[in-house]
Amino acid sequence: MQCAKSLLIQLAGLRAFEQRVRLLERLNKRLGDDQYPAFIKILSVVGESEDLAAKRLMADTLAYAMQQGVLPSGTLTSWGIPSSWAAVAPAAVSFFRLVPRRSLDPIEYLCAWYCQGTDRQPLRDEIYQAILTSLLRLFNASRDAAQTYRAKMMSDIETHPEGTFTEGTRSQIAALVQEWASNSDPQAIACCMVRPRGNSLSAADAQRGLLYIPSR
């Protein structure tokens, strides 16, 4: 993806992590909250890069953002609604867009989108697995970044306000952190996190990125 390549070039041209974090913040703001999945997609493309130095630079930048409490995030409804309502009851969906929303960072957002009902279309198993694999590859490029993110996720499932995560999502994130801490193979970790639900999309198609993360 050209956007990911351009972003990496710009990051490499900046000297300080503060500047790099501001660059990510500007990108996320420009995309807008509705297109936060596009931000996740960009990170996943970086995660699939063969350029280890570029991946490490991105991972370390995200780790610095975490430490400063400014990791770029997106919002989801704080409790789920059936996505099928969007087709049969538009007025109801408009109403539910008024309910509280919670700000989540990339992997937490991905897990919440996958595990609990939101005002987005459900995330398919194969896309979840493919994107999660890519994000884990990204953070594994820096041991400090991976450790920082695991610690943050465990803290978040314990301290986020009620309504942010269902019990199923909390369990999913906790299991992910545990598996990630003991397993260095991102694809194997992501495979363990999938809850088979009979989806028919080809995993190969998802891995090749033929399908973009759907927006609302």
Secondary structure as the mmCIF struct_conf table of DSSP 4:
data_model
#
loop_
_struct_conf.conf_type_id
_struct_conf.id
_struct_conf.beg_label_comp_id
_struct_conf.beg_label_asym_id
_struct_conf.beg_label_seq_id
_struct_conf.end_label_comp_id
_struct_conf.end_label_asym_id
_struct_conf.end_label_seq_id
HELX_RH_AL_P HELX_RH_AL_P1 GLN A 2 ALA A 12
TURN_TY1_P TURN_TY1_P1 GLY A 13 GLY A 13
BEND BEND1 ALA A 16 ALA A 16
HELX_RH_AL_P HELX_RH_AL_P2 PHE A 17 LEU A 31
HELX_RH_3T_P HELX_RH_3T_P1 ASP A 33 GLN A 35
HELX_RH_AL_P HELX_RH_AL_P3 TYR A 36 GLY A 47
TURN_TY1_P TURN_TY1_P2 GLU A 48 GLU A 48
BEND BEND2 GLU A 50 GLU A 50
HELX_RH_AL_P HELX_RH_AL_P4 LEU A 52 GLN A 68
TURN_TY1_P TURN_TY1_P3 GLY A 69 GLY A 69
STRN STRN1 GLY A 74 THR A 77
BEND BEND3 SER A 78 TRP A 79
TURN_TY1_P TURN_TY1_P4 SER A 83 SER A 84
HELX_RH_AL_P HELX_RH_AL_P5 TRP A 85 VAL A 88
HELX_RH_AL_P HELX_RH_AL_P6 PRO A 90 PHE A 96
TURN_TY1_P TURN_TY1_P5 ARG A 97 LEU A 98
BEND BEND4 VAL A 99 VAL A 99
STRN STRN2 ARG A 101 LEU A 104
HELX_RH_AL_P HELX_RH_AL_P7 PRO A 106 CYS A 115
BEND BEND5 GLN A 116 GLN A 116
BEND BEND6 ASP A 119 ARG A 120
HELX_LH_PP_P HELX_LH_PP_P1 GLN A 121 ARG A 124
HELX_RH_AL_P HELX_RH_AL_P8 ASP A 125 ASN A 140
TURN_TY1_P TURN_TY1_P6 ALA A 141 ALA A 141
HELX_RH_AL_P HELX_RH_AL_P9 ARG A 143 THR A 159
BEND BEND7 HIS A 160 HIS A 160
HELX_LH_PP_P HELX_LH_PP_P2 PRO A 161 PRO A 161
TURN_TY1_P TURN_TY1_P7 GLU A 162 GLY A 163
BEND BEND8 THR A 164 PHE A 165
HELX_RH_AL_P HELX_RH_AL_P10 GLU A 167 SER A 182
HELX_RH_AL_P HELX_RH_AL_P11 PRO A 186 MET A 193
HELX_RH_AL_P HELX_RH_AL_P12 ALA A 203 ARG A 208
TURN_TY1_P TURN_TY1_P8 GLY A 209 GLY A 209
BEND BEND9 LEU A 211 LEU A 211
HELX_LH_PP_P HELX_LH_PP_P3 TYR A 212 PRO A 214
#
